[in-house]
Amino acid sequence: MKASPHGITLLPEYPYIGAPSDGTVIDKSMPVSSQERVLEIKCPYSVQSAIVINRELHSLDFDFLEVCAGKSSLRRQHKYYAQVQGEIAVLGLP
């Protein structure tokens, strides 16, 4: 994966709506039309007790992740969910 920085992106039709994304990544394992993804970075202090096993995160306090069909994702109830979904929408990414 390759990351690229973004800054703030404004919606052309509504220039008062924007998203300050940390960047995007290109996932070449995905189909070409959906390779670009949003990159959002948060402070790792909140997961300092995490253990990484086989590329999966495991911790007693990982209440922000949910696992469905073997894939980890951000819980819909998490405080950053709306922020990340907004960035995806403003950037026009899948």
C-alpha positions in Angstrom: 0.0 0.0 0.0 1.2 3.5 -0.8 -0.1 6.5 1.2 -0.5 10.1 0.0 -1.4 13.2 2.1 -4.5 15.2 1.4 -5.3 18.2 3.6 -8.8 19.4 3.4 -11.1 18.5 0.5 -14.2 20.6 -0.2 -17.4 19.4 -2.0 -17.5 21.5 -5.2 -21.3 21.8 -5.1 -21.3 22.7 -1.4 -18.0 24.4 -0.6 -19.0 24.9 3.0 -18.8 21.1 3.5 -15.3 19.6 3.7 -13.2 16.8 5.2 -9.7 17.1 6.6 -8.5 13.6 5.7 -5.0 12.4 6.8 -4.5 10.9 3.4 -5.4 8.1 1.1 -3.9 4.7 0.5 -3.8 2.6 -2.7 -4.6 -1.0 -2.1 -3.5 -2.9 -5.2 -5.1 -6.1 -4.0 -8.5 -4.5 -4.8 -10.1 -4.0 -8.2 -8.7 -0.9 -10.0 -11.9 1.1 -9.6 -11.8 0.8 -5.8 -8.1 0.8 -4.9 -8.0 4.3 -3.3 -9.1 4.3 0.4 -9.3 6.9 3.2 -6.4 7.0 5.7 -7.4 8.3 9.1 -4.7 8.3 11.8 -5.5 8.4 15.6 -3.2 8.5 18.6 -1.8 5.0 19.3 -1.8 5.7 23.1 -5.3 4.4 23.3 -4.2 1.0 22.1 -0.9 0.8 23.9 -1.8 -2.6 25.5 -2.8 -4.2 22.2 -1.2 -7.4 20.9 -0.8 -8.1 17.2 -1.4 -11.7 16.3 -1.4 -12.8 12.6 -2.0 -9.2 11.5 -5.2 -8.9 13.7 -5.3 -6.7 16.8 -6.3 -8.2 20.1 -6.9 -6.4 23.4 -9.3 -6.2 26.2 -10.1 -2.6 25.5 -10.6 -2.8 21.7 -14.2 -1.7 21.9 -13.9 0.3 18.7 -13.5 -2.7 16.4 -16.0 -5.3 15.2 -15.2 -8.4 13.2 -17.5 -9.6 10.5 -16.7 -12.4 8.1 -13.1 -12.3 9.2 -12.6 -8.5 8.6 -12.1 -5.9 11.2 -14.0 -2.6 10.9 -14.8 0.4 13.0 -18.0 0.0 15.1 -20.9 2.1 13.9 -21.5 3.4 17.4 -17.9 4.6 17.8 -17.3 8.4 18.1 -15.1 8.5 15.0 -17.5 6.6 12.7 -19.4 9.6 11.4 -16.1 11.5 10.8 -14.6 8.6 8.7 -17.9 8.1 6.8 -17.9 11.9 6.1 -14.4 11.8 4.7 -15.3 8.8 2.5 -18.3 10.7 1.1 -16.5 14.0 0.6 -13.6 12.3 -1.2 -16.0 10.2 -3.2 -14.3 6.9 -2.2 -15.8 3.4 -1.6 
